[in-house]
Amino acid sequence: MDLPAWAVGPVPATVDADAALRLAVDLAQASASNGGGPFGAVITRGDNVVAVGWNQVVALRDSTAHAEVQAIRSAQTTAGTHDLSGQGLVLHSSCAPCIQCFGAIYWSGIQDVRYAAPASLAEANGFQEGPVDAASWEAARRDKGIRAALVPLDVAERPFRAFQEAGGTRY
């Protein structure tokens, strides 16, 4: 996978679920340290890495270029389809998906989402996540079979600290 020079190193071809979540946080921290937003995402099928994404909103001047959306776009391109249903994909995100990313997940067909930090951490750092709450995720589970879970990591705050230290641009 093509990554910028500042990235965390080569993306491994295989990772377990915990390593995928840590990789998402590592991508988020590297992005934040290099002028990007403090968000990263990894999509896996089993232990195979399918796609990665990092926040590129400011760099691309594109308000939709969130980490999760970038990873979904990459996975769809690789799969040759807009519909990722039934492919056994898991989206690992450094932080709870915002309202836009929630919508992208909902329409993409991805049915498993794991995230390392709650939305409240992003909001405490000046990001507006939009109206995504437990009821939204419950409706997504009921209507689309989407399962989402917070899997707290002790390193989940690092991207936000790196963002503060780098004087990152909020959007």
Secondary structure in CASP SS format (residue, H / E / C, confidence):
PFRMAT SS
TARGET T0000
AUTHOR 0000-0000-0000
METHOD secondary structure of the structure
MODEL  1
M C 1.00
D C 1.00
L C 1.00
P C 1.00
A C 1.00
W C 1.00
A C 1.00
V C 1.00
G C 1.00
P C 1.00
V C 1.00
P C 1.00
A C 1.00
T E 1.00
V C 1.00
D C 1.00
A H 1.00
D H 1.00
A H 1.00
A H 1.00
L H 1.00
R H 1.00
L H 1.00
A H 1.00
V H 1.00
D H 1.00
L H 1.00
A H 1.00
Q H 1.00
A H 1.00
S H 1.00
A H 1.00
S H 1.00
N C 1.00
G C 1.00
G C 1.00
G C 1.00
P C 1.00
F C 1.00
G E 1.00
A E 1.00
V E 1.00
I E 1.00
T E 1.00
R E 1.00
G C 1.00
D C 1.00
N E 1.00
V E 1.00
V E 1.00
A E 1.00
V E 1.00
G E 1.00
W E 1.00
N C 1.00
Q C 1.00
V H 1.00
V H 1.00
A H 1.00
L H 1.00
R C 1.00
D C 1.00
S C 1.00
T C 1.00
A C 1.00
H C 1.00
A H 1.00
E H 1.00
V H 1.00
Q H 1.00
A H 1.00
I H 1.00
R H 1.00
S H 1.00
A H 1.00
Q H 1.00
T H 1.00
T H 1.00
A H 1.00
G C 1.00
T C 1.00
H C 1.00
D C 1.00
L C 1.00
S C 1.00
G C 1.00
Q C 1.00
G C 1.00
L E 1.00
V E 1.00
L E 1.00
H E 1.00
S E 1.00
S C 1.00
C C 1.00
A C 1.00
P C 1.00
C C 1.00
I H 1.00
Q H 1.00
C H 1.00
F H 1.00
G H 1.00
A H 1.00
I H 1.00
Y H 1.00
W H 1.00
S H 1.00
G C 1.00
I C 1.00
Q C 1.00
D E 1.00
V E 1.00
R E 1.00
Y E 1.00
A C 1.00
A C 1.00
P C 1.00
A H 1.00
S H 1.00
L H 1.00
A H 1.00
E H 1.00
A H 1.00
N C 1.00
G C 1.00
F C 1.00
Q C 1.00
E C 1.00
G C 1.00
P C 1.00
V C 1.00
D C 1.00
A H 1.00
A H 1.00
S H 1.00
W H 1.00
E H 1.00
A H 1.00
A H 1.00
R H 1.00
R H 1.00
D H 1.00
K H 1.00
G C 1.00
I C 1.00
R E 1.00
A E 1.00
A E 1.00
L E 1.00
V C 1.00
P C 1.00
L C 1.00
D C 1.00
V C 1.00
A C 1.00
E C 1.00
R H 1.00
P H 1.00
F H 1.00
R H 1.00
A H 1.00
F H 1.00
Q H 1.00
E H 1.00
A H 1.00
G C 1.00
G C 1.00
T C 1.00
R C 1.00
Y C 1.00
END
